[in-house]
Amino acid sequence: MATGGDMKSAQPAFWHIERRGNFGDVHIPKDIPTIPAMSSDAERRYYYWLARQFSGKGAVVEIGPWLGASTAYIAAGIRDSGVPARVKVFDRFLWRAGAGWESKVVERRSSGESFCEEFKANLGPLLDFVDAHETDIKEICWDSGDVELLFLDAPKRTRDISKILTTFGPTMIPGHSIMVWQDFGHFPSYAILASLSRLGNMVEPIHVIEPGSAVGFRVKEQWPSDLVSEKALDLQCWTPEQIDSVWQQWMSILPEDKKTLFLCGAAMFLYDIGHVQLAQERLRELLSRRDEKVTKKWRHLAKTNLVQRYPQLFEEFLE
């Protein structure tokens, strides 16, 4: 499959690591519906751009579509690729209160309420390019061969990340498949980048979406399942020194203005493994930089259930 450096047409606005530069805009069809989204416009354009290059050598899979905004762009890309296929979508399709979704929709739902039919209705004619499966991540089974494009939003905990990497690792086409992690740069989801560090040189980050939190990885080789087992990904086994080392490595791929925000995830990680005082010190130093992106993000998180999980960190923010 062609990557960003191979395309001759206009490109979406994202950071291309190999070139250390930004691309221009990609033409987006006007028939893609407007759907409430947690993803950025740049991220959705990136999904369309990737799916538009779909070759048919493997399937297209999305895990965690929410109300369908990202799915619509992926489905439109598949349609415009000219390759007959459907994106295989997996989700519980159940509303979860306190997840930060409320601000994106007008009508409030009850926790546990299904929105699968709403998801399908949102897609309109693009539903013809989608196969939706209502299931929990732990119940996902895959017997449909290789996967060319894997879009991941729902897996954020190590248990779920392990399940996905174990299930789809054998389906990745070395040198060809691309894995997109929607919340790689969303610092409360630090388990994603901690887990992916286990893969080492088996994956190569190639695109960092700006603005957004998604990162696209080219799969260079398949990984053994024991490398990504729940035991292997256990976050409680980490030391502060290991956290610092991995975060410094990942920061090398980021645009400069994302780095301070990114480091907040390390503070949360330290907190969760029992280094509360060190986590407070780290966050205090980050807040002292008076980075508006950091302040804005913590202000937003203060409205979520993360306040109960990290009370002493939010005390630092509120001081």
Summary of the structure (lengths in Angstrom):
residues: 319
radius of gyration: 19.1
end to end distance: 50.3
largest distance: 56.1
contacts: 1003
relative contact order: 0.11
helix: 46%
strand: 14%
